Amino acid sequence: MKILLVLLSIFGICVAALLLFLLFVWICGLFVDKTKFYDDFSPFYVFIKNVLLDLILLFSRVKVELKGAEKLPKDSLYLLVSNHRSLYDPLAVMKAMRGTELIFVSKPENFDIPLGGPIARRCCFRTIDRENPRNAIVTIQDCTRLLDEKVAPVVIYPEGTRSKTGELLPFHDGVFKIAQHAKVPIVVMTVRNSDAVQKNAPWRSTLITLTIEDVLPAEEITGVRTAAVGQKVRETMIKSLNQ
């Protein structure tokens, strides 16, 4: 009986601490200007982002493996592109590449999430409107500027949304202009098994595997039509995912 009481007390303390932390995150979000996007990473909000990330992956029982990290450019920023299977895709990338701050490009609705939205905004994430080409061009120009100013690598999913079947959806080839205009390489990544988290968590653990498949040098994509760049990226992804 004493052991049970101790366990219940520990559980209660953990729940209370978690709720207090979430309240703290919510309060911190109130100080973020929701009408602007930031160009500098706040160490304070990056810390909060990392703690939130660890908690989500812990309770979801997600483990992340990164293969091919040695291929990542050491002397320049880059545009990282990947297939998109789950909401856990960017979380897995953040976990695997912790220590390298990344600028994720996401749909507008994600910035309205009560806890995560303000933190993402303060960590330099950007929004892209897939339904409005003119607004999308503004985002492409903004991401190009961030790369030009050496703020951080940019991460975007060329499919524009999650694939529910596992098959690659058509690409929005315009996103490759970010790398072309900024004259940076394109890092091609694939993600596997992230769509299994929803059915596994929290009862079974899930291993998400990220693989750096290839790096397209800046000079190789300069002056090339974005459709051709997209086709090369697509072929690289398909070849790997079908193995």
Buried (B, 14 or more C-beta within 10 A) or exposed (E): EEEEEEEEEEEEEEEEEEEEBBEEBEEBBEEBEEEEBBEEBBEEBBEBBBEBBEEBBEEBBBEBEBBBEEBBBEEBBBBBBBBBBBBBBBBBBBBBBBEEBBBBBBBBEBBEEEBBBBBBBBBBBBBBBEEEEEBBBEBBEBBBBBBEEEBBBBBBBBBBEBBEEEEBBEBBBBBBBBBBBBBBBBBBBBBBBBBBBEEBBEEEEBBBBBBBBBBBEBEEBEEEEBEEBBEBBBEBBBEBBEE
